[in-house]
Amino acid sequence: MNRTLTLDLLDGRRNYESAAFCDGGVVHLRLTGWSDGYAITELVAEIPAADAADVGGLLASTLSAFRAPPPEESFFGSLLDEALPSGPPPSPPQRVPISWPPPDTRPPNAGRPWAPEDLDLLVTRVEQGASVKTLTAELGRTEAAVRTRLQMLRAPRPSPAPPRPPGPAAPPAPD
């Protein structure tokens, strides 16, 4: 469910966007406020679906107690007016669609049990000198999973980077 609220005020326009969806008995909520192209508010919450209406009522009654002073009475507003450069406001940033919740970016086999064929391939490729980075791509695993599995198998680790040439000798320590 998506909703938008636009407020035309003396000091400009503010837009608020809310997005909510229910997943497994939990309501995921995101509220974002925009003013002059800048995000001014962000609220993210996860609420049990059974409590959502009551929590929403609590939030509404809490916020209804607050009323902002008119712009001319705002101490911070006058400070901001003095601090901001004169001239036209900057153009708002380009809006980029946000995927929420974010897509799963883990490797395809992350969290899955290791198949015997994968273990054989891991050992064979390490013996051939494959790097951990190459192994992560070939096996669809995270770097940590590959390193941990190599330790568990007590297989030789992939060769490290060649050693650095020795630098100049350090001067002897004063007595």
OpenMM code with the backbone's topology and positions (N, CA, C; nanometers):
from openmm import Vec3, app, unit

residues = "MET ASN ARG THR LEU THR LEU ASP LEU LEU ASP GLY ARG ARG ASN TYR GLU SER ALA ALA PHE CYS ASP GLY GLY VAL VAL HIS LEU ARG LEU THR GLY TRP SER ASP GLY TYR ALA ILE THR GLU LEU VAL ALA GLU ILE PRO ALA ALA ASP ALA ALA ASP VAL GLY GLY LEU LEU ALA SER THR LEU SER ALA PHE ARG ALA PRO PRO PRO GLU GLU SER PHE PHE GLY SER LEU LEU ASP GLU ALA LEU PRO SER GLY PRO PRO PRO SER PRO PRO GLN ARG VAL PRO ILE SER TRP PRO PRO PRO ASP THR ARG PRO PRO ASN ALA GLY ARG PRO TRP ALA PRO GLU ASP LEU ASP LEU LEU VAL THR ARG VAL GLU GLN GLY ALA SER VAL LYS THR LEU THR ALA GLU LEU GLY ARG THR GLU ALA ALA VAL ARG THR ARG LEU GLN MET LEU ARG ALA PRO ARG PRO SER PRO ALA PRO PRO ARG PRO PRO GLY PRO ALA ALA PRO PRO ALA PRO ASP".split()
positions = [
    Vec3(0.0847, -0.1153, 0.0000),
    Vec3(0.0000, 0.0000, 0.0000),
    Vec3(0.0901, 0.1226, 0.0000),
    Vec3(0.0650, 0.2181, -0.0890),
    Vec3(0.1426, 0.3414, -0.0975),
    Vec3(0.0486, 0.4605, -0.0858),
    Vec3(0.0917, 0.5623, -0.0135),
    Vec3(0.0143, 0.6847, 0.0020),
    Vec3(0.1084, 0.8037, -0.0107),
    Vec3(0.0567, 0.9175, -0.0573),
    Vec3(0.1347, 1.0399, -0.0691),
    Vec3(0.0547, 1.1543, -0.0092),
    Vec3(0.1227, 1.2424, 0.0640),
    Vec3(0.0619, 1.3619, 0.1222),
    Vec3(0.1458, 1.4805, 0.0795),
    Vec3(0.0834, 1.5838, 0.0230),
    Vec3(0.1532, 1.7052, -0.0161),
    Vec3(0.0994, 1.8205, 0.0663),
    Vec3(0.1899, 1.8937, 0.1314),
    Vec3(0.1522, 2.0080, 0.2129),
    Vec3(0.2055, 2.1344, 0.1462),
    Vec3(0.1159, 2.2269, 0.1080),
    Vec3(0.1565, 2.3562, 0.0554),
    Vec3(0.1575, 2.4540, 0.1721),
    Vec3(0.2757, 2.4962, 0.2133),
    Vec3(0.2926, 2.5814, 0.3304),
    Vec3(0.3503, 2.7154, 0.2892),
    Vec3(0.3481, 2.8118, 0.3810),
    Vec3(0.4040, 2.9428, 0.3522),
    Vec3(0.5526, 2.9347, 0.3173),
    Vec3(0.6226, 2.8434, 0.3811),
    Vec3(0.7672, 2.8332, 0.3580),
    Vec3(0.8032, 2.7287, 0.2522),
    Vec3(0.7076, 2.6813, 0.1766),
    Vec3(0.7375, 2.5864, 0.0698),
    Vec3(0.6464, 2.4655, 0.0731),
    Vec3(0.6757, 2.3710, -0.0112),
    Vec3(0.5950, 2.2499, -0.0243),
    Vec3(0.6734, 2.1334, 0.0342),
    Vec3(0.6024, 2.0499, 0.1078),
    Vec3(0.6621, 1.9282, 0.1615),
    Vec3(0.5771, 1.8106, 0.1164),
    Vec3(0.6438, 1.7045, 0.0787),
    Vec3(0.5774, 1.5820, 0.0359),
    Vec3(0.6173, 1.4692, 0.1298),
    Vec3(0.5199, 1.3886, 0.1651),
    Vec3(0.5442, 1.2706, 0.2470),
    Vec3(0.4930, 1.1495, 0.1715),
    Vec3(0.5752, 1.0460, 0.1690),
    Vec3(0.5372, 0.9227, 0.1020),
    Vec3(0.5452, 0.8088, 0.2020),
    Vec3(0.4437, 0.7246, 0.2033),
    Vec3(0.4482, 0.6076, 0.2907),
    Vec3(0.4286, 0.4832, 0.2058),
    Vec3(0.4974, 0.3792, 0.2467),
    Vec3(0.4833, 0.2492, 0.1809),
    Vec3(0.4752, 0.1447, 0.2906),
    Vec3(0.3833, 0.0522, 0.2774),
    Vec3(0.3691, -0.0539, 0.3773),
    Vec3(0.3305, -0.1830, 0.3074),
    Vec3(0.3819, -0.2929, 0.3608),
    Vec3(0.3388, -0.4239, 0.3138),
    Vec3(0.3491, -0.5216, 0.4295),
    Vec3(0.2709, -0.6284, 0.4193),
    Vec3(0.2673, -0.7296, 0.5246),
    Vec3(0.3378, -0.8544, 0.4741),
    Vec3(0.4264, -0.9072, 0.5571),
    Vec3(0.5035, -1.0257, 0.5208),
    Vec3(0.5142, -1.1146, 0.6431),
    Vec3(0.4486, -1.2280, 0.6405),
    Vec3(0.4597, -1.3222, 0.7508),
    Vec3(0.4078, -1.2692, 0.8827),
    Vec3(0.3005, -1.1923, 0.8808),
    Vec3(0.2428, -1.1421, 1.0050),
    Vec3(0.3105, -1.0176, 1.0585),
    Vec3(0.4013, -0.9588, 0.9803),
    Vec3(0.4696, -0.8367, 1.0218),
    Vec3(0.4440, -0.7300, 0.9165),
    Vec3(0.4041, -0.6113, 0.9613),
    Vec3(0.3844, -0.4984, 0.8711),
    Vec3(0.5148, -0.4205, 0.8655),
    Vec3(0.5665, -0.4017, 0.7443),
    Vec3(0.6877, -0.3237, 0.7210),
    Vec3(0.6433, -0.1868, 0.6714),
    Vec3(0.6899, -0.0816, 0.7357),
    Vec3(0.6449, 0.0540, 0.7056),
    Vec3(0.7649, 0.1430, 0.6812),
    Vec3(0.7569, 0.2277, 0.5779),
    Vec3(0.8598, 0.3273, 0.5512),
    Vec3(0.7882, 0.4587, 0.5200),
    Vec3(0.8252, 0.5649, 0.5922),
    Vec3(0.7706, 0.6993, 0.5708),
    Vec3(0.8878, 0.7897, 0.5378),
    Vec3(0.8796, 0.8600, 0.4245),
    Vec3(0.9864, 0.9505, 0.3825),
    Vec3(0.9256, 1.0862, 0.3560),
    Vec3(0.9883, 1.1918, 0.4086),
    Vec3(0.9437, 1.3291, 0.3863),
    Vec3(1.0441, 1.4030, 0.3007),
    Vec3(0.9937, 1.4821, 0.2045),
    Vec3(1.0788, 1.5566, 0.1118),
    Vec3(1.0429, 1.7041, 0.1173),
    Vec3(1.1420, 1.7906, 0.1114),
    Vec3(1.1201, 1.9342, 0.1020),
    Vec3(1.2267, 1.9910, 0.0097),
    Vec3(1.1849, 2.0612, -0.0929),
    Vec3(1.2768, 2.1213, -0.1900),
    Vec3(1.3758, 2.0189, -0.2455),
    Vec3(1.3303, 1.8969, -0.2656),
    Vec3(1.4143, 1.7949, -0.3244),
    Vec3(1.5062, 1.7223, -0.2278),
    Vec3(1.4994, 1.7563, -0.1006),
    Vec3(1.5855, 1.6928, -0.0011),
    Vec3(1.5019, 1.6083, 0.0942),
    Vec3(1.5537, 1.4915, 0.1288),
    Vec3(1.4861, 1.4074, 0.2279),
    Vec3(1.5029, 1.4737, 0.3640),
    Vec3(1.3919, 1.5008, 0.4324),
    Vec3(1.3979, 1.5659, 0.5634),
    Vec3(1.3547, 1.4727, 0.6754),
    Vec3(1.2885, 1.3633, 0.6404),
    Vec3(1.2371, 1.2704, 0.7405),
    Vec3(1.2420, 1.1296, 0.6852),
    Vec3(1.2786, 1.0355, 0.7707),
    Vec3(1.2653, 0.8956, 0.7316),
    Vec3(1.2323, 0.8166, 0.8571),
    Vec3(1.1287, 0.7388, 0.8475),
    Vec3(1.0851, 0.6543, 0.9577),
    Vec3(1.0636, 0.5152, 0.9012),
    Vec3(1.1298, 0.4158, 0.9621),
    Vec3(1.1160, 0.2771, 0.9182),
    Vec3(1.0747, 0.1953, 1.0397),
    Vec3(0.9731, 0.1126, 1.0229),
    Vec3(0.9247, 0.0335, 1.1369),
    Vec3(0.8784, -0.1034, 1.0902),
    Vec3(0.8871, -0.1979, 1.1813),
    Vec3(0.8305, -0.3310, 1.1630),
    Vec3(0.7411, -0.3569, 1.2828),
    Vec3(0.6136, -0.3823, 1.2564),
    Vec3(0.5131, -0.3939, 1.3624),
    Vec3(0.4359, -0.5241, 1.3403),
    Vec3(0.4096, -0.6007, 1.4462),
    Vec3(0.3235, -0.7178, 1.4278),
    Vec3(0.1896, -0.6739, 1.3667),
    Vec3(0.1442, -0.7466, 1.2665),
    Vec3(0.0217, -0.7071, 1.1953),
    Vec3(-0.0967, -0.6918, 1.2899),
    Vec3(-0.1045, -0.7748, 1.3928),
    Vec3(-0.2167, -0.7672, 1.4862),
    Vec3(-0.2158, -0.6371, 1.5661),
    Vec3(-0.0987, -0.5730, 1.5794),
    Vec3(-0.0872, -0.4499, 1.6582),
    Vec3(-0.0873, -0.3243, 1.5725),
    Vec3(-0.0860, -0.3379, 1.4395),
    Vec3(-0.0637, -0.2239, 1.3511),
    Vec3(-0.1656, -0.1119, 1.3720),
    Vec3(-0.2940, -0.1427, 1.3795),
    Vec3(-0.3956, -0.0377, 1.3937),
    Vec3(-0.3798, 0.0357, 1.5269),
    Vec3(-0.3541, -0.0370, 1.6350),
    Vec3(-0.3378, 0.0269, 1.7652),
    Vec3(-0.2115, 0.1125, 1.7701),
    Vec3(-0.1020, 0.0617, 1.7132),
    Vec3(0.0227, 0.1390, 1.7117),
    Vec3(0.0055, 0.2636, 1.6243),
    Vec3(-0.0649, 0.2491, 1.5115),
    Vec3(-0.0928, 0.3647, 1.4263),
    Vec3(-0.1734, 0.4700, 1.5000),
    Vec3(-0.2746, 0.4276, 1.5779),
    Vec3(-0.3535, 0.5223, 1.6573),
    Vec3(-0.2684, 0.5913, 1.7631),
    Vec3(-0.1805, 0.5156, 1.8281),
    Vec3(-0.0915, 0.5727, 1.9283),
    Vec3(-0.0004, 0.6774, 1.8654),
    Vec3(0.0568, 0.6454, 1.7503),
    Vec3(0.1444, 0.7385, 1.6811),
    Vec3(0.0674, 0.8652, 1.6400),
    Vec3(-0.0512, 0.8483, 1.5863),
    Vec3(-0.1317, 0.9637, 1.5450),
    Vec3(-0.1672, 1.0525, 1.6639),
    Vec3(-0.2074, 0.9927, 1.7764),
    Vec3(-0.2445, 1.0747, 1.8917),
    Vec3(-0.1223, 1.1434, 1.9515),
    Vec3(-0.0072, 1.0784, 1.9477),
    Vec3(0.1156, 1.1408, 1.9989),
    Vec3(0.1547, 1.2600, 1.9141),
    Vec3(0.1541, 1.2435, 1.7822),
    Vec3(0.1975, 1.3510, 1.6934),
    Vec3(0.0977, 1.4655, 1.6856),
    Vec3(-0.0296, 1.4382, 1.7105),
    Vec3(-0.1297, 1.5449, 1.7018),
    Vec3(-0.1110, 1.6489, 1.8123),
    Vec3(-0.0361, 1.6163, 1.9169),
    Vec3(-0.0112, 1.7113, 2.0255),
    Vec3(0.0887, 1.8196, 1.9853),
    Vec3(0.1591, 1.7999, 1.8750),
    Vec3(0.2621, 1.8956, 1.8320),
    Vec3(0.2089, 1.9834, 1.7207),
    Vec3(0.2345, 2.1093, 1.7330),
    Vec3(0.2020, 2.2056, 1.6283),
    Vec3(0.3240, 2.2945, 1.6099),
    Vec3(0.3709, 2.3064, 1.4874),
    Vec3(0.4884, 2.3901, 1.4616),
    Vec3(0.4494, 2.5370, 1.4683),
    Vec3(0.5387, 2.6223, 1.5191),
    Vec3(0.5089, 2.7653, 1.5196),
    Vec3(0.5103, 2.8186, 1.3764),
    Vec3(0.4417, 2.9301, 1.3529),
    Vec3(0.4455, 2.9896, 1.2184),
    Vec3(0.5901, 3.0212, 1.1811),
    Vec3(0.6223, 3.0247, 1.0521),
    Vec3(0.7611, 3.0448, 1.0103),
    Vec3(0.8276, 3.1686, 1.0701),
    Vec3(0.7543, 3.2804, 1.0860),
    Vec3(0.8167, 3.4014, 1.1384),
    Vec3(0.8537, 3.3883, 1.2866),
    Vec3(0.7952, 3.2924, 1.3594),
    Vec3(0.8269, 3.2743, 1.5004),
    Vec3(0.9352, 3.1701, 1.5230),
    Vec3(0.9800, 3.1066, 1.4189),
    Vec3(1.0754, 2.9975, 1.4335),
    Vec3(1.2164, 3.0519, 1.4482),
    Vec3(1.2783, 3.0257, 1.5626),
    Vec3(1.4144, 3.0698, 1.5881),
    Vec3(1.5098, 3.0049, 1.4880),
    Vec3(1.4966, 2.8735, 1.4683),
    Vec3(1.5871, 2.8034, 1.3784),
    Vec3(1.5629, 2.8442, 1.2340),
    Vec3(1.4382, 2.8741, 1.1981),
    Vec3(1.4096, 2.9197, 1.0630),
    Vec3(1.4840, 3.0467, 1.0304),
    Vec3(1.4897, 3.1432, 1.1260),
    Vec3(1.5613, 3.2681, 1.1004),
    Vec3(1.7111, 3.2425, 1.0900),
    Vec3(1.7649, 3.1513, 1.1705),
    Vec3(1.9072, 3.1183, 1.1603),
    Vec3(1.9384, 3.0558, 1.0249),
    Vec3(1.8506, 2.9685, 0.9800),
    Vec3(1.8726, 2.9049, 0.8511),
    Vec3(1.8649, 3.0068, 0.7375),
    Vec3(1.7705, 3.1014, 0.7466),
    Vec3(1.7589, 3.2028, 0.6427),
    Vec3(1.8878, 3.2831, 0.6309),
    Vec3(1.9510, 3.3123, 0.7454),
    Vec3(2.0755, 3.3886, 0.7426),
    Vec3(2.1904, 3.3044, 0.6890),
    Vec3(2.1905, 3.1746, 0.7161),
    Vec3(2.3020, 3.0884, 0.6786),
    Vec3(2.2946, 3.0436, 0.5330),
    Vec3(2.1761, 3.0372, 0.4755),
    Vec3(2.1611, 2.9876, 0.3394),
    Vec3(2.1945, 3.0967, 0.2385),
    Vec3(2.2595, 3.0590, 0.1275),
    Vec3(2.2910, 3.1585, 0.0254),
    Vec3(2.1639, 3.2064, -0.0433),
    Vec3(2.1676, 3.3305, -0.0918),
    Vec3(2.0509, 3.3831, -0.1633),
    Vec3(2.0552, 3.3322, -0.3069),
    Vec3(1.9481, 3.3515, -0.3772),
    Vec3(1.9410, 3.3052, -0.5151),
    Vec3(1.8434, 3.1908, -0.5277),
    Vec3(1.8325, 3.1381, -0.6486),
    Vec3(1.7365, 3.0283, -0.6683),
    Vec3(1.7822, 2.9034, -0.5938),
    Vec3(1.6860, 2.8270, -0.5473),
    Vec3(1.7237, 2.7035, -0.4766),
    Vec3(1.7869, 2.6048, -0.5739),
    Vec3(1.8697, 2.5152, -0.5238),
    Vec3(1.9298, 2.4161, -0.6125),
    Vec3(1.8231, 2.3246, -0.6701),
    Vec3(1.8503, 2.2724, -0.7879),
    Vec3(1.7521, 2.1822, -0.8475),
    Vec3(1.7481, 2.0538, -0.7664),
    Vec3(1.6294, 1.9954, -0.7522),
    Vec3(1.6183, 1.8739, -0.6715),
    Vec3(1.6944, 1.7587, -0.7368),
    Vec3(1.7459, 1.6691, -0.6546),
    Vec3(1.8154, 1.5536, -0.7118),
    Vec3(1.7172, 1.4653, -0.7870),
    Vec3(1.7698, 1.3929, -0.8845),
    Vec3(1.6842, 1.3044, -0.9623),
    Vec3(1.6364, 1.1901, -0.8741),
    Vec3(1.5084, 1.1630, -0.8800),
    Vec3(1.4502, 1.0544, -0.7995),
    Vec3(1.4900, 0.9210, -0.8592),
    Vec3(1.5375, 0.8325, -0.7771),
    Vec3(1.5758, 0.6992, -0.8196),
    Vec3(1.4821, 0.6007, -0.7502),
    Vec3(1.4164, 0.5122, -0.8243),
    Vec3(1.3269, 0.4171, -0.7588),
    Vec3(1.4049, 0.3299, -0.6602),
    Vec3(1.3455, 0.3092, -0.5446),
    Vec3(1.4080, 0.2282, -0.4410),
    Vec3(1.3326, 0.0967, -0.4315),
    Vec3(1.4074, -0.0107, -0.4342),
    Vec3(1.3472, -0.1422, -0.4163),
    Vec3(1.3481, -0.1719, -0.2671),
    Vec3(1.2323, -0.1942, -0.2097),
    Vec3(1.2266, -0.2196, -0.0665),
    Vec3(1.1341, -0.3344, -0.0387),
    Vec3(1.1672, -0.4379, 0.0274),
    Vec3(1.2999, -0.4615, 0.0826),
    Vec3(1.4010, -0.4831, -0.0284),
    Vec3(1.5313, -0.4602, 0.0020),
    Vec3(1.6319, -0.4719, -0.1035),
    Vec3(1.6388, -0.6143, -0.1577),
    Vec3(1.6768, -0.6269, -0.2857),
    Vec3(1.6862, -0.7614, -0.3432),
    Vec3(1.7980, -0.8397, -0.2746),
    Vec3(1.7865, -0.9701, -0.2788),
    Vec3(1.8867, -1.0566, -0.2175),
    Vec3(2.0111, -1.0556, -0.3057),
    Vec3(2.1228, -1.0088, -0.2512),
    Vec3(2.2454, -0.9973, -0.3288),
    Vec3(2.3473, -1.1043, -0.2898),
    Vec3(2.3047, -1.2017, -0.2121),
    Vec3(2.3975, -1.3083, -0.1731),
    Vec3(2.4239, -1.3992, -0.2920),
    Vec3(2.5390, -1.4691, -0.2897),
    Vec3(2.5661, -1.5660, -0.3963),
    Vec3(2.4580, -1.6747, -0.3980),
    Vec3(2.4379, -1.7410, -0.5122),
    Vec3(2.3260, -1.8349, -0.5252),
    Vec3(2.3288, -1.9526, -0.4273),
    Vec3(2.4459, -1.9972, -0.3860),
    Vec3(2.4526, -2.1126, -0.2962),
    Vec3(2.4782, -2.0746, -0.1507),
    Vec3(2.4734, -1.9462, -0.1197),
    Vec3(2.4988, -1.9017, 0.0181),
    Vec3(2.3967, -1.9641, 0.1127),
    Vec3(2.4467, -2.0222, 0.2213),
    Vec3(2.3595, -2.0815, 0.3218),
    Vec3(2.3136, -2.2230, 0.2917),
    Vec3(2.3425, -2.2725, 0.1748),
    Vec3(2.3013, -2.4089, 0.1382),
    Vec3(2.4093, -2.5089, 0.1806),
    Vec3(2.3705, -2.6329, 0.2068),
    Vec3(2.4711, -2.7347, 0.2405),
    Vec3(2.5644, -2.7584, 0.1213),
    Vec3(2.6870, -2.7976, 0.1526),
    Vec3(2.7846, -2.8276, 0.0483),
    Vec3(2.7567, -2.9676, -0.0066),
    Vec3(2.7437, -2.9778, -0.1375),
    Vec3(2.7266, -3.1074, -0.2031),
    Vec3(2.8648, -3.1726, -0.2175),
    Vec3(2.8717, -3.3059, -0.2168),
    Vec3(3.0011, -3.3737, -0.2338),
    Vec3(3.0745, -3.3298, -0.3611),
    Vec3(2.9995, -3.3046, -0.4689),
    Vec3(3.0632, -3.2610, -0.5940),
    Vec3(3.1300, -3.1250, -0.5762),
    Vec3(3.0661, -3.0358, -0.4987),
    Vec3(3.1238, -2.9036, -0.4734),
    Vec3(3.2521, -2.9152, -0.3925),
    Vec3(3.2533, -3.0058, -0.2955),
    Vec3(3.3744, -3.0256, -0.2148),
    Vec3(3.4884, -3.0797, -0.3011),
    Vec3(3.4559, -3.1745, -0.3903),
    Vec3(3.5584, -3.2283, -0.4805),
    Vec3(3.6132, -3.1185, -0.5712),
    Vec3(3.5233, -3.0375, -0.6254),
    Vec3(3.5654, -2.9277, -0.7122),
    Vec3(3.6519, -2.8279, -0.6344),
    Vec3(3.6141, -2.7984, -0.5116),
    Vec3(3.6895, -2.7052, -0.4282),
    Vec3(3.8336, -2.7539, -0.4101),
    Vec3(3.8494, -2.8797, -0.3707),
    Vec3(3.9837, -2.9343, -0.3471),
    Vec3(4.0641, -2.9372, -0.4775),
    Vec3(4.0011, -2.9823, -0.5856),
    Vec3(4.0699, -2.9903, -0.7148),
    Vec3(4.1174, -2.8529, -0.7603),
    Vec3(4.0290, -2.7533, -0.7507),
    Vec3(4.0637, -2.6186, -0.7985),
    Vec3(4.1704, -2.5543, -0.7107),
    Vec3(4.1703, -2.5829, -0.5801),
    Vec3(4.2748, -2.5300, -0.4930),
    Vec3(4.4086, -2.5919, -0.5311),
    Vec3(4.4088, -2.7229, -0.5575),
    Vec3(4.5320, -2.7901, -0.5985),
    Vec3(4.5837, -2.7360, -0.7319),
    Vec3(4.4917, -2.6856, -0.8155),
    Vec3(4.5312, -2.6264, -0.9435),
    Vec3(4.5770, -2.4823, -0.9275),
    Vec3(4.5616, -2.4265, -0.8053),
    Vec3(4.6090, -2.2905, -0.7789),
    Vec3(4.5048, -2.1816, -0.7942),
    Vec3(4.3765, -2.2169, -0.7959),
    Vec3(4.2708, -2.1166, -0.8095),
    Vec3(4.2676, -2.0266, -0.6863),
    Vec3(4.2392, -1.8992, -0.7081),
    Vec3(4.2306, -1.8038, -0.5969),
    Vec3(4.0949, -1.8172, -0.5276),
    Vec3(4.0866, -1.7625, -0.4071),
    Vec3(3.9596, -1.7654, -0.3331),
    Vec3(3.8525, -1.6908, -0.4121),
    Vec3(3.8901, -1.5798, -0.4733),
    Vec3(3.7929, -1.5026, -0.5513),
    Vec3(3.7374, -1.5855, -0.6672),
    Vec3(3.8229, -1.6585, -0.7335),
    Vec3(3.7784, -1.7459, -0.8430),
    Vec3(3.6867, -1.8560, -0.7900),
    Vec3(3.7247, -1.9123, -0.6760),
    Vec3(3.6438, -2.0197, -0.6176),
    Vec3(3.5053, -1.9700, -0.5766),
    Vec3(3.4966, -1.8485, -0.5247),
    Vec3(3.3648, -1.7958, -0.4855),
    Vec3(3.2731, -1.7855, -0.6070),
    Vec3(3.3285, -1.7431, -0.7195),
    Vec3(3.2480, -1.7310, -0.8417),
    Vec3(3.2075, -1.8685, -0.8945),
    Vec3(3.3015, -1.9614, -0.8950),
    Vec3(3.2731, -2.0938, -0.9513),
    Vec3(3.1746, -2.1734, -0.8652),
    Vec3(3.1819, -2.1557, -0.7341),
    Vec3(3.0976, -2.2346, -0.6441),
    Vec3(2.9715, -2.1608, -0.5987),
    Vec3(2.9604, -2.0315, -0.6296),
    Vec3(2.8428, -1.9553, -0.5868),
    Vec3(2.8361, -1.9407, -0.4359),
    Vec3(2.9527, -1.9208, -0.3733),
    Vec3(2.9633, -1.9114, -0.2268),
    Vec3(3.0282, -1.7792, -0.1888),
    Vec3(3.0163, -1.7429, -0.0629),
    Vec3(3.0855, -1.6241, -0.0132),
    Vec3(3.2320, -1.6577, 0.0110),
    Vec3(3.3137, -1.5534, 0.0196),
    Vec3(3.4557, -1.5734, 0.0470),
    Vec3(3.4750, -1.6422, 0.1820),
    Vec3(3.3975, -1.6006, 0.2813),
    Vec3(3.4085, -1.6604, 0.4146),
    Vec3(3.3733, -1.8087, 0.4106),
    Vec3(3.2717, -1.8457, 0.3318),
    Vec3(3.2319, -1.9869, 0.3231),
    Vec3(3.3426, -2.0709, 0.2599),
    Vec3(3.4060, -2.0179, 0.1554),
    Vec3(3.5134, -2.0922, 0.0893),
    Vec3(3.6315, -2.1091, 0.1836),
    Vec3(3.6720, -2.0010, 0.2502),
    Vec3(3.7859, -2.0089, 0.3423),
    Vec3(3.7572, -2.1047, 0.4586),
    Vec3(3.6361, -2.0967, 0.5129),
    Vec3(3.6001, -2.1839, 0.6254),
    Vec3(3.5999, -2.3303, 0.5827),
    Vec3(3.5438, -2.3579, 0.4656),
    Vec3(3.5377, -2.4958, 0.4191),
    Vec3(3.6779, -2.5497, 0.3928),
    Vec3(3.7666, -2.4656, 0.3412),
    Vec3(3.9053, -2.5086, 0.3201),
    Vec3(3.9715, -2.5435, 0.4527),
    Vec3(3.9453, -2.4636, 0.5549),
    Vec3(4.0011, -2.4941, 0.6867),
    Vec3(3.9448, -2.6254, 0.7394),
    Vec3(3.8153, -2.6464, 0.7223),
    Vec3(3.7521, -2.7684, 0.7715),
    Vec3(3.8081, -2.8915, 0.7007),
    Vec3(3.8386, -2.8780, 0.5741),
    Vec3(3.8932, -2.9905, 0.4973),
    Vec3(4.0438, -3.0055, 0.5189),
    Vec3(4.1007, -2.9089, 0.5881),
    Vec3(4.2451, -2.9039, 0.6096),
    Vec3(4.3198, -2.9104, 0.4766),
    Vec3(4.2589, -2.8520, 0.3774),
    Vec3(4.3219, -2.8453, 0.2461),
    Vec3(4.4228, -2.7314, 0.2475),
    Vec3(4.5213, -2.7388, 0.1625),
    Vec3(4.6166, -2.6273, 0.1571),
    Vec3(4.5445, -2.5013, 0.1118),
    Vec3(4.5828, -2.3926, 0.1709),
    Vec3(4.5205, -2.2652, 0.1342),
    Vec3(4.5742, -2.2182, 0.0004),
    Vec3(4.4963, -2.1385, -0.0711),
    Vec3(4.5484, -2.0802, -0.1951),
    Vec3(4.6726, -1.9983, -0.1629),
    Vec3(4.7674, -2.0003, -0.2549),
    Vec3(4.8927, -1.9309, -0.2277),
    Vec3(4.8678, -1.7815, -0.2103),
    Vec3(4.9342, -1.7215, -0.1113),
    Vec3(4.9185, -1.5783, -0.0906),
    Vec3(4.9933, -1.5012, -0.1980),
    Vec3(4.9817, -1.3718, -0.1930),
    Vec3(5.0533, -1.2866, -0.2869),
    Vec3(5.2034, -1.3085, -0.2668),
    Vec3(5.2831, -1.2902, -0.3720),
    Vec3(5.4269, -1.3092, -0.3560),
    Vec3(5.4812, -1.2162, -0.2481),
    Vec3(5.5847, -1.2604, -0.1750),
    Vec3(5.6375, -1.1766, -0.0671),
    Vec3(5.6995, -1.0490, -0.1225),
    Vec3(5.6936, -0.9439, -0.0411),
    Vec3(5.7527, -0.8168, -0.0798),
    Vec3(5.9043, -0.8261, -0.0656),
    Vec3(5.9761, -0.7525, -0.1514),
    Vec3(6.1207, -0.7504, -0.1328),
    Vec3(6.1534, -0.6792, -0.0018),
    Vec3(6.2628, -0.7195, 0.0634),
    Vec3(6.2949, -0.6561, 0.1912),
    Vec3(6.3243, -0.5081, 0.1721),
    Vec3(6.2820, -0.4288, 0.2672),
    Vec3(6.3057, -0.2847, 0.2646),
    Vec3(6.4375, -0.2523, 0.3302),
    Vec3(6.4692, -0.1246, 0.3404),
    Vec3(6.5945, -0.0864, 0.4071),
    Vec3(6.5904, -0.1276, 0.5540),
    Vec3(6.7075, -0.1594, 0.6049),
    Vec3(6.7174, -0.2015, 0.7446),
    Vec3(6.6857, -0.0839, 0.8357),
    Vec3(6.6169, -0.1129, 0.9453),
    Vec3(6.5838, -0.0081, 1.0424),
    Vec3(6.7096, 0.0298, 1.1197),
    Vec3(6.7249, 0.1592, 1.1525),
    Vec3(6.8421, 0.2001, 1.2293),
    Vec3(6.8384, 0.1374, 1.3687),
    Vec3(6.9546, 0.1123, 1.4283),
    Vec3(6.9552, 0.0530, 1.5622),
    Vec3(6.8897, 0.1456, 1.6639),
    Vec3(6.8263, 0.0852, 1.7626),
    Vec3(6.7574, 0.1623, 1.8666),
    Vec3(6.8603, 0.2309, 1.9548),
    Vec3(6.8338, 0.3563, 1.9977),
    Vec3(6.9273, 0.4254, 2.0866),
    Vec3(6.9306, 0.3585, 2.2224),
    Vec3(7.0462, 0.3662, 2.2894),
    Vec3(7.0622, 0.3034, 2.4206),
    Vec3(6.9990, 0.3846, 2.5280),
] * unit.nanometer
topology = app.Topology()
chain = topology.addChain("A")
for resn in residues:
    res = topology.addResidue(resn, chain)
    for name in ("N", "CA", "C"):
        topology.addAtom(name, app.Element.getBySymbol(name[0]), res)
